[in-house]
Amino acid sequence: DIDGIFWGQQYTYPIEIKEKTAANDSKLGDYFGLDVGPFVKLAFYAAKKGNLHSLFFVREINNTIDRELVNWWFIAFDKLAQYASWVPMGGGINMQGGGSTVVKIPKSEFSQVSLENLNLL
């Protein structure tokens, strides 16, 4: 499934939305960890011919207990794929509590959700 559709000026964008806390890597800086499942799903839409260009939205929260909003971010799939790097030795924990393969996406490659930034799509 997809979480929504965004109709831009030229393209239709299937979107994936996740709630994340930023992590830090000494070489990469702040990043968001993305499970490979949504990454593959967005790759499917990006590979389709026509006008589908997928977007990934992050609702950044302060921590997993309070879940206070820090900011909303987004990134187009082509940029997301360009900057993805694998998390060594496994990754994270999926929603069922099992292991999950994760890619790191530098937070600096995301754009803040704003009318001005969305109009650039």
Secondary structure, 3 states (H helix, E strand, C coil): CCCEEEECCCCEEEEEEEEECCEEECCCEEEEEEEHHHHHHHHHHHHCCCCECCEEEEEEECCCCCCCEEEEEEEEHHHHHHHCEEEEEEEEECCCCCEEEEEEEEHHHCEECCHHHHHCC
